[in-house]
């Protein structure tokens, strides 16, 4: 959450108008408005004045502001162009800094993911729609809607939509590899 948004939330929780907060913090209403809309930067002195007026400790303000994001909305997804793949979406942007990388993968009829060479880690996939073939080493495993796979990535592997309709797969890898 941005600083301006946090200040606005705290002000509203205190049942203060922008004018009342500005008066208590010895600042202008226009400046408070610009800060809340993230249209201007704020000096440490001004931030301390505002937080004092809101009876908020600066360390608590930043501790709460840096909390880990938990919910990711549709608009947070990052679509990545992958050759011969209808849609490849990272569900959690920045997941390369985490242990898991969730992906929403859409394969049209006949499409396949690139062949992945053996690597460290594990992968999980859940077929949300359609049918896919999982190539794992020399094996070809067939999966349909509602079925899933879990594998250690010690063999070459990839997914192929051999069905007659689009396939959608929730694919999670650990560690992140995309």
N, C-alpha and C positions, 0 to 999 in steps of 0.2 A: 504494500500500500504506500502511496506517495505521501510525503510530509503534509502537503496541503490538504489532502483527503483526510488524514489523521486529525489534523487541527480542526477541520470542519466537523468531523464526527464528535470530537471531544466538546467543541462549542455547543453542538446541538444536544449532547447528553447533559450539559450544564444548563440547558434552557436559556442560552444567551443569544441575542442577536449579534450580527457582525458589529454593529455600532456599540453595543454594550461591551463586547470583548475589546474593541479598539480603545474605548475609554479606560477600561481597567488596565490595559497594557501600555497606555500612553502612546498609541499608534493611531493611524487614520483608518477609517472604515474602508476606504478604497484600497489601502495596503492589505488589510485583512482579506478583502474580497479577492485581490490578485493572488495572494498566497494560497487561499483555499482552492483556487482554480489552476494552481501551478503555472501562473503566468509570469511570475517573478521568483527570483531566488531570495532566500532569507538568510540574514546574518545570524550568527550564534547569539548575539546580544538580543536581537528581536525575538528569536525563538524562545530564549529564556524568559523574556518579558511576557510573551503569550502563555507559556506553560505555567508561569507563576500566577497569572491572572486566572488560569483554569485549574489551579491547585493540582498540577500534574508534575511529578518528578521527571527530570530529563532522562534519567537512566531507565525508568519504566517506559517512557515514551519510545525510546529507541529499542528497548527489549521487545516490546509488543510489535513495533514496526518491522522488526526483522524476523518475525515468526515464519516458519516454513509454510509455503503455500501447500494447501491440501486439496483443494477442489480446482479442477481444470475444466473449463467450459469448451464447447464446440469451437468458439472463436479463438481459443488459445492454441488450437492444433496448428502444426506446421506441415504443410504439404511439400513433399520433396519429389522432384522430377526423377523418375527412374525409367530408363529405356524399357519399353515393352511391358510396362505395368500401368494399369488404368489409374490407380490411386494408391499412394504411399504416404500415410500421415503419422507423424510423431504425435502421440497423444499427450506427452508431457515434455514441453520444450525444455531443453537443457538437461535432459535425462542422462547425457553422457557423463555427468558429474555424480550419478547415482549408481546403484547396483543393478537396477532393472531398466530396460528400455521397452515400453509398450508401444506397439505400432498397430494401426488399423490398415489392413492391406486389402485392396480390391483388385481381383484378377478377372478380366473378361475371358470369355471362352477362348481356350488355346494359349493364354498368356502364362508365363512362368517367371519366377524370381530368378535372379542370377545365381549360378552355382556358387555355393559357399564352400571354400576349402575347409578342411578340419581346423578347428581352433579351440582355444580354452573356452569353457563356459557351458551353459545350458540354455535350451530354448523350449518355449511352451507355445502352443497354438490352439485356438478354439475356433471351430468353423461356425460362424454366425449365419451364413447363408451359402447355399450351393454345395458343390462337391469339389474336393481337391485330391491330387495325388502327391504324397510326400515321398520324395526320393531320398533315401538315407543309405549311403554307400551303394550296395548293389540291390537293396530292397526297394520295392515300390509299395507303399502303404496307401490304401484308399480310405478317405474320410468323407463323411457327409455332415450336413447341418447337425449341430448338437454334439459332435464328437471332437475330441482333442488329441493332441500329441504332446509328449514331453520327452526331450532327448538331450543327451550330452553331445556336444558338437565335435566329437572325435572322428567323424567320417564326413566326406563331402555330402552336402544336402541342399535341397531346394524344393520349392513347391510349384506345382503345375495344375492349372485348371483344365482338366480333361472332360469336364461336364458340358452340358449344353447351355448353361446359364452363368451369369456373373457369380463369382464366389467372393465372400467377405470373411476375412480371418482376423481375429485378434491375436497378434503375435508378440510375445514377450521374450526378450533375450537378456541374458546375464553372463558376463558384463555387457554393457552396451557396445554395439558394433557398427551402428549406422551413422 
